[in-house]
Amino acid sequence: MRGEFEDEYSATIDDDLTETDDLRGALLNDTICLAEVATVHEAVQTMLARRQAGVLVTDAMGRLTGIFTERDVLTRVVGKDLDARRTALAGVMTRNPEALTARDRVAYAVNRMSVAGYRTIPLVDLEGRPIGVVTVSDVIRWLANLFPEAVLNLRPGDAIKRPQDVDAG
């Protein structure tokens, strides 16, 4: 029997990850991993080119040591007037970020996003090597897929948000 927050997909994802290299490759293709010695400039250029909100930082063995996100760019680099071309990720990344495994339930990601304010959570294998990331957008898509009729069948005129009330997020 599945738990309250576990669907068929999340119940089998770990088996899929160990059985098919295609899925593992797809997750890694969307995940940017850089070394701690990479510069902020390199990270930001890569993030822009790949349209990603952050990069995972790994050690020589490929294990997760940190995460560097848009928030870090604003608060730890621009906010402190650091030179992006000379600043290594090691000095401005979030060290030892909380990470989930493919076996963890979506509810754990939602909890960390809600309680801790994370927008990106790394997924790691049993050795601590990145295999992907979970973003707020991923969770929203997952929820929309769980409740497609409620999301996709809004009556004409139903407004989720008025254009004049749009905020920056």
PEJO-V401371 format. One record per residue. RES is the residue in one small letter. PSI is psi in radians with two decimals (NA if undefined). D_CENTER is the distance of its C-alpha to the mean C-alpha in whole Angstrom. Layout:
# PEJO-V401371
((RES,PSI,D_CENTER) (RES,PSI,D_CENTER))
This chain:
# PEJO-V401371
((m,2.43,29) (r,2.62,25) (g,3.02,24) (e,-0.64,23) (f,0.25,19) (e,2.23,19) (d,3.12,20) (e,-0.66,21) (y,-0.89,18) (s,-0.43,16) (a,-0.45,20) (t,-0.02,20) (i,-0.67,17) (d,-0.71,18) (d,-0.71,21) (d,-0.71,20) (l,-0.63,17) (t,-0.35,21) (e,-0.44,23) (t,2.12,22) (d,-0.40,20) (d,-0.79,20) (l,-0.76,17) (r,-0.74,15) (g,-0.68,16) (a,-0.74,14) (l,-0.76,11) (l,-0.54,12) (n,-0.47,13) (d,-0.01,10) (t,2.24,8) (i,2.15,10) (c,2.27,12) (l,2.81,15) (a,2.78,18) (e,-0.42,18) (v,-0.19,21) (a,2.62,20) (t,2.81,20) (v,-0.71,18) (h,-0.81,20) (e,-0.76,19) (a,-0.82,15) (v,-0.74,16) (q,-0.72,18) (t,-0.75,15) (m,-0.76,12) (l,-0.79,15) (a,-0.63,17) (r,-0.02,13) (r,0.86,12) (q,2.61,9) (a,-0.07,8) (g,3.04,8) (v,2.61,9) (l,2.46,9) (v,2.29,13) (t,2.77,15) (d,-3.05,19) (a,-0.41,22) (m,0.02,21) (g,0.19,18) (r,2.57,16) (l,2.20,13) (t,-0.32,15) (g,3.06,13) (i,2.50,10) (f,2.07,11) (t,3.07,9) (e,-0.69,12) (r,-0.71,13) (d,-0.66,14) (v,-0.82,16) (l,-0.79,18) (t,-0.58,19) (r,-0.24,19) (v,-1.16,20) (v,-0.77,22) (g,-0.39,23) (k,0.16,25) (d,0.77,26) (l,2.69,25) (d,1.94,26) (a,-0.52,22) (r,-0.31,25) (r,-0.15,26) (t,2.14,23) (a,2.60,21) (l,-0.57,18) (a,-0.55,19) (g,-0.24,21) (v,-0.01,18) (m,2.89,15) (t,2.00,14) (r,2.57,15) (n,1.01,15) (p,2.66,11) (e,2.43,11) (a,2.72,10) (l,2.82,11) (t,2.97,13) (a,-0.34,13) (r,-0.31,16) (d,2.58,14) (r,2.70,15) (v,-0.56,13) (a,-0.59,15) (y,-0.75,13) (a,-0.77,10) (v,-0.73,12) (n,-0.86,14) (r,-0.62,12) (m,-0.69,10) (s,-0.90,14) (v,-0.80,16) (a,-0.22,14) (g,0.32,12) (y,2.54,9) (r,-0.26,7) (t,2.25,3) (i,2.16,4) (p,2.56,6) (l,2.29,8) (v,2.76,11) (d,-3.05,15) (l,-0.37,18) (e,0.07,19) (g,0.28,15) (r,2.38,14) (p,2.38,11) (i,-0.10,11) (g,-3.01,7) (v,2.67,4) (v,2.23,4) (t,2.91,4) (v,-0.71,7) (s,-0.67,9) (d,-0.76,8) (v,-0.71,10) (i,-0.76,13) (r,-0.71,13) (w,-0.80,14) (l,-0.72,16) (a,-0.63,18) (n,-0.51,19) (l,-0.58,20) (f,1.02,22) (p,-0.65,23) (e,-0.71,27) (a,-0.59,26) (v,-0.76,23) (l,-0.28,25) (n,0.75,28) (l,2.42,29) (r,2.65,32) (p,2.37,33) (g,-0.33,33) (d,2.28,31) (a,2.18,29) (i,-0.70,25) (k,2.36,25) (r,2.42,28) (p,-0.63,28) (q,-0.25,30) (d,0.17,27) (v,2.31,24) (d,-3.01,22) (a,-0.16,20) (g,NA,17))
